[in-house]
């Protein structure tokens, strides 16, 4: 199973130096969850480009200035280590207000994947700018690659919550009884739609779908932003 945790926040026009500061803040939140996430490098843009440790501020700022639209990071400096750690990547797009954290081979590499992703969700949504978060799942089902966003979501005109996520509003358990777990977090609420979201598990998918329908009825499932993720 591969997952992508997506955080939405208001678009923000940042300089390259400010993007480095922003990325460093995001990474500090992620680093607290697992030793594998303590160090991050820029993703090389081509064969002549080298990975740069994020802590090397001046070099990273110069790297960002070449594009100045987004910063792409990984938790490994070499391709071999990147593959070993599940091909983790972090893409931060301040101009569109989108952050995507991708983790591969989740069940294989981490003994308690639900706990890990929940902790990552807690850390990322501790940023007060985050207004909505969602977790997509990519999985092979009956020999075919499927995603929750493309094959199992309820609405096409609204965002999906997926496996777990965050809404920028306080919720009580009786307001969203479809969810497996709710936790107040800052000014909003963390939501675990289902304990384990297997795309081939009809009951789990139905519970995730019912949770999204409940959020839509509460006007807490925002309109979709652009293409499917």
C-alpha positions as CSV (number, residue, x, y, z in Angstrom):
1,X,0.0,0.0,0.0
2,X,1.2,3.5,-0.9
3,X,-0.4,6.6,0.6
4,X,-0.4,10.3,-0.1
5,X,-1.2,12.7,2.7
6,X,-2.4,16.1,1.2
7,X,-2.7,19.3,3.2
8,X,-4.6,22.3,1.8
9,X,-3.9,25.9,3.0
10,X,-4.5,29.4,1.5
11,X,-2.1,30.1,-1.5
12,X,1.0,32.0,-0.4
13,X,3.4,33.9,-2.6
14,X,6.9,33.2,-1.2
15,X,10.4,34.1,-2.1
16,X,13.0,31.3,-2.5
17,X,14.3,32.1,1.0
18,X,10.8,32.1,2.5
19,X,10.1,28.7,0.7
20,X,13.2,27.3,2.4
21,X,12.0,28.5,5.8
22,X,8.5,27.2,5.1
23,X,9.9,23.8,4.1
24,X,12.1,23.6,7.2
25,X,9.0,24.2,9.4
26,X,7.0,21.4,7.7
27,X,10.0,19.0,7.9
28,X,10.4,19.7,11.6
29,X,6.8,18.6,12.2
30,X,7.3,15.4,10.2
31,X,10.7,14.6,11.8
32,X,9.1,14.1,15.2
33,X,7.1,11.1,14.0
34,X,9.8,8.6,13.0
35,X,13.7,8.5,12.7
36,X,13.4,7.9,8.9
37,X,12.0,11.4,8.6
38,X,14.7,13.4,10.4
39,X,16.8,14.4,7.4
40,X,15.6,15.6,4.0
41,X,17.3,16.4,0.6
42,X,16.2,18.2,-2.5
43,X,15.2,15.9,-5.4
44,X,17.7,16.3,-8.3
45,X,16.2,17.9,-11.4
46,X,18.4,16.0,-13.8
47,X,21.5,13.8,-14.1
48,X,23.9,16.8,-13.5
49,X,22.0,17.9,-10.4
50,X,22.9,16.7,-6.9
51,X,20.7,16.1,-3.9
52,X,21.2,18.9,-1.3
53,X,20.6,18.5,2.4
54,X,17.8,20.8,3.4
55,X,19.9,22.2,6.2
56,X,22.3,23.7,3.7
57,X,20.2,26.9,3.4
58,X,22.2,28.9,0.8
59,X,22.5,25.9,-1.6
60,X,18.8,25.0,-1.3
61,X,17.7,28.6,-1.8
62,X,19.8,28.7,-5.0
63,X,18.2,25.4,-6.0
64,X,14.7,26.8,-5.5
65,X,15.5,30.0,-7.4
66,X,15.9,28.0,-10.6
67,X,12.1,27.2,-10.6
68,X,10.7,29.2,-7.6
69,X,7.3,27.5,-7.8
70,X,7.7,24.5,-5.5
71,X,10.2,22.5,-3.5
72,X,10.5,18.7,-3.9
73,X,12.2,16.7,-1.1
74,X,13.0,13.2,-0.2
75,X,14.3,11.5,3.0
76,X,17.3,9.9,1.3
77,X,20.4,11.1,-0.5
78,X,20.8,8.2,-2.9
79,X,18.4,6.2,-5.1
80,X,19.2,3.0,-3.3
81,X,18.4,4.5,0.1
82,X,15.3,6.1,-1.3
83,X,14.0,2.8,-2.6
84,X,14.9,1.1,0.7
85,X,12.9,3.6,2.7
86,X,9.7,3.3,0.5
87,X,10.3,6.1,-2.0
88,X,9.2,8.8,0.3
89,X,8.7,12.3,-1.2
90,X,7.5,15.7,0.0
91,X,6.2,18.3,-2.5
92,X,5.4,21.8,-1.2
93,X,3.6,24.2,-3.5
94,X,3.0,27.5,-1.6
95,X,1.5,29.2,-4.6
96,X,-1.3,26.7,-4.8
97,X,-1.5,26.0,-1.0
98,X,-0.9,22.3,-1.5
99,X,1.5,19.9,0.3
100,X,1.8,16.3,-0.7
101,X,3.6,13.7,1.4
102,X,3.9,10.3,-0.3
103,X,5.0,7.1,1.4
104,X,5.4,3.8,-0.3
105,X,5.3,0.2,1.0
106,X,3.6,1.5,4.1
107,X,2.5,-1.9,5.6
108,X,5.8,-3.6,4.7
109,X,8.1,-1.0,6.3
110,X,6.1,0.2,9.3
111,X,4.7,-2.2,12.0
112,X,1.8,0.2,12.9
113,X,1.0,2.1,9.7
114,X,-2.3,3.6,11.0
115,X,-0.5,5.0,14.0
116,X,2.3,6.4,11.9
117,X,0.0,8.2,9.4
118,X,-2.2,9.5,12.2
119,X,0.9,11.0,13.8
120,X,2.0,12.5,10.5
121,X,-1.5,14.0,10.1
122,X,-1.3,15.4,13.6
123,X,2.1,17.0,13.0
124,X,1.2,18.5,9.6
125,X,-2.1,19.9,10.7
126,X,-0.6,21.6,13.7
127,X,0.2,24.3,11.2
128,X,-2.6,26.8,11.7
129,X,-2.7,27.6,8.0
130,X,-4.0,24.1,7.1
131,X,-7.8,24.2,6.4
132,X,-8.3,20.6,5.1
133,X,-6.3,17.4,4.9
134,X,-6.9,14.1,3.2
135,X,-5.2,10.7,2.8
136,X,-5.2,8.9,-0.6
137,X,-4.5,5.2,-0.9
138,X,-2.9,3.5,-3.8
139,X,-3.1,-0.3,-3.8
140,X,-3.1,-3.3,-6.1
141,X,-6.6,-5.0,-6.1
142,X,-7.2,-8.2,-8.1
143,X,-4.1,-7.4,-10.2
144,X,-5.0,-3.8,-11.0
145,X,-3.6,-0.6,-9.5
146,X,-6.3,1.4,-7.9
147,X,-6.5,4.7,-5.9
148,X,-9.2,5.8,-3.5
149,X,-9.3,9.2,-5.2
150,X,-9.8,7.8,-8.7
151,X,-11.8,4.6,-8.0
152,X,-13.5,4.7,-4.6
153,X,-14.3,8.4,-3.7
154,X,-18.0,9.5,-3.5
155,X,-18.0,12.9,-5.2
156,X,-16.3,14.2,-8.3
157,X,-17.1,17.8,-7.6
158,X,-15.8,17.7,-4.0
159,X,-12.6,16.7,-2.3
160,X,-12.4,13.3,-0.7
161,X,-11.3,12.6,2.9
162,X,-10.0,9.1,2.1
163,X,-8.5,7.0,4.9
164,X,-8.1,9.9,7.4
165,X,-7.9,13.7,7.3
166,X,-8.6,17.0,9.0
167,X,-11.4,19.6,8.8
168,X,-11.1,23.2,10.1
169,X,-14.1,22.9,12.4
170,X,-14.8,21.4,15.8
171,X,-16.8,18.2,15.6
172,X,-18.5,16.0,18.2
173,X,-18.8,12.3,17.8
174,X,-22.6,12.5,17.4
175,X,-22.2,14.9,14.4
176,X,-20.2,12.4,12.4
177,X,-21.0,8.9,13.8
178,X,-19.9,7.3,10.5
179,X,-16.2,7.9,11.4
180,X,-14.1,5.4,13.3
181,X,-12.4,8.1,15.4
182,X,-12.6,11.9,15.9
183,X,-10.0,14.0,17.8
184,X,-10.2,17.7,18.5
185,X,-7.0,19.3,17.2
186,X,-6.3,23.0,17.4
187,X,-9.4,24.8,16.1
188,X,-10.4,21.7,14.0
189,X,-10.9,18.0,14.1
190,X,-8.8,15.0,13.0
191,X,-10.9,12.2,11.4
192,X,-10.1,8.5,11.0
193,X,-12.8,7.4,8.5
194,X,-12.0,3.7,8.9
195,X,-9.4,1.7,10.9
196,X,-7.8,0.2,7.9
197,X,-8.7,1.3,4.4
198,X,-8.1,-1.6,2.0
199,X,-9.4,-0.7,-1.5
200,X,-10.6,-4.3,-1.9
201,X,-12.4,-4.3,1.5
202,X,-16.0,-3.3,0.7
203,X,-17.0,-2.6,4.3
204,X,-14.0,-0.3,4.8
205,X,-14.6,1.6,1.6
206,X,-18.3,2.0,2.4
207,X,-17.4,3.4,5.8
208,X,-15.0,5.9,4.3
209,X,-17.7,6.8,1.7
210,X,-20.4,7.3,4.5
211,X,-17.9,9.5,6.4
212,X,-17.5,11.7,3.3
213,X,-21.2,11.9,2.8
214,X,-21.6,13.0,6.4
215,X,-19.0,15.7,6.0
216,X,-20.7,16.9,2.8
217,X,-24.0,17.1,4.7
218,X,-22.2,19.3,7.3
219,X,-20.8,21.5,4.5
220,X,-17.3,20.4,5.5
221,X,-16.2,18.7,2.3
222,X,-14.8,21.5,0.1
223,X,-15.2,21.8,-3.6
224,X,-12.5,19.9,-5.6
225,X,-9.4,21.9,-6.5
226,X,-8.3,21.1,-10.0
227,X,-7.6,17.6,-11.2
228,X,-7.9,14.4,-9.1
229,X,-4.9,13.6,-6.9
